[in-house]
């Protein structure tokens, strides 16, 4: 977040309570260094989800899903569990 300030958002709730939080602004595309780190982690991961990748590397969940889908197409990882909301991937043991 170079050059951007973290904004504190105040939101009123019932009975006069005020909740403060800072929204997270995530990157749309990871840089080359981050891509290399993600690729290295995918090769040794036992269980990985799009939400985990997005949180760890500060990228959007949609971008993490695309990265995982590409890695699955390249036979780096495989889908081990799936629900309607999320997928869990694991590295293919060679």
C-alpha positions as CSV (number, residue, x, y, z in Angstrom):
1,X,0.0,0.0,0.0
2,X,2.6,2.4,-1.1
3,X,1.3,6.0,-1.1
4,X,-2.1,5.0,0.2
5,X,-3.3,5.6,3.8
6,X,-5.2,3.0,5.7
7,X,-8.7,4.4,6.3
8,X,-10.6,3.6,9.4
9,X,-14.3,3.1,8.7
10,X,-16.8,3.7,11.5
11,X,-20.1,1.9,11.2
12,X,-23.0,2.4,13.6
13,X,-24.8,-0.7,14.9
14,X,-27.9,-1.1,17.1
15,X,-28.1,0.5,20.5
16,X,-25.5,3.2,19.8
17,X,-22.6,0.8,19.3
18,X,-19.9,2.0,16.9
19,X,-17.6,-0.5,15.2
20,X,-14.3,0.6,13.7
21,X,-12.5,-1.5,11.0
22,X,-9.9,-0.9,8.3
23,X,-10.8,-2.4,4.9
24,X,-8.2,-4.4,3.2
25,X,-7.2,-3.4,-0.3
26,X,-5.7,-6.3,-2.2
27,X,-3.6,-6.3,-5.4
28,X,-5.2,-7.4,-8.6
29,X,-2.1,-9.1,-10.0
30,X,0.9,-10.3,-8.1
31,X,4.4,-9.2,-9.1
32,X,7.0,-11.7,-10.4
33,X,8.6,-12.2,-7.0
34,X,5.3,-13.1,-5.4
35,X,4.5,-15.5,-8.3
36,X,7.8,-17.3,-7.7
37,X,6.9,-17.6,-4.0
38,X,3.4,-18.9,-4.8
39,X,4.8,-21.5,-7.2
40,X,7.3,-22.7,-4.7
41,X,4.6,-23.1,-2.0
42,X,2.2,-24.9,-4.4
43,X,4.8,-27.6,-5.1
44,X,5.1,-28.5,-1.4
45,X,1.6,-27.7,-0.1
46,X,-0.5,-30.5,1.6
47,X,-3.6,-28.4,1.6
48,X,-4.2,-25.0,0.1
49,X,-7.3,-22.9,-0.6
50,X,-7.9,-19.7,-2.6
51,X,-8.7,-17.8,0.6
52,X,-5.4,-18.9,2.2
53,X,-3.4,-17.7,-0.8
54,X,-5.3,-14.4,-1.0
55,X,-4.7,-13.7,2.7
56,X,-1.0,-14.7,2.8
57,X,0.1,-12.9,-0.4
58,X,-2.4,-9.9,-0.3
59,X,-4.0,-10.7,-3.6
60,X,-7.7,-10.9,-4.5
61,X,-9.5,-14.3,-4.1
62,X,-10.5,-14.3,-7.7
63,X,-6.8,-14.0,-8.7
64,X,-5.9,-16.8,-6.3
65,X,-8.6,-19.0,-7.9
66,X,-7.1,-18.3,-11.4
67,X,-3.6,-19.1,-10.2
68,X,-4.8,-22.4,-8.6
69,X,-6.8,-23.3,-11.8
70,X,-3.7,-22.8,-14.0
71,X,-1.5,-24.8,-11.6
72,X,-4.1,-27.7,-11.7
73,X,-4.1,-27.5,-15.6
74,X,-0.3,-27.8,-15.5
75,X,-0.4,-30.8,-13.2
76,X,1.4,-29.1,-10.3
77,X,-1.5,-29.5,-7.9
78,X,-4.7,-31.6,-7.7
79,X,-8.1,-31.0,-6.3
80,X,-8.6,-33.1,-3.2
81,X,-11.9,-31.7,-1.8
82,X,-14.6,-29.5,-3.3
83,X,-17.8,-27.9,-2.1
84,X,-20.0,-25.3,-3.7
85,X,-18.1,-22.5,-2.0
86,X,-14.4,-23.5,-2.0
87,X,-11.9,-26.0,-3.3
88,X,-9.0,-27.6,-1.5
89,X,-5.9,-28.4,-3.5
90,X,-2.8,-30.5,-2.7
91,X,0.6,-30.9,-4.4
92,X,1.0,-33.9,-6.7
93,X,3.6,-36.3,-5.2
94,X,6.1,-37.3,-7.8
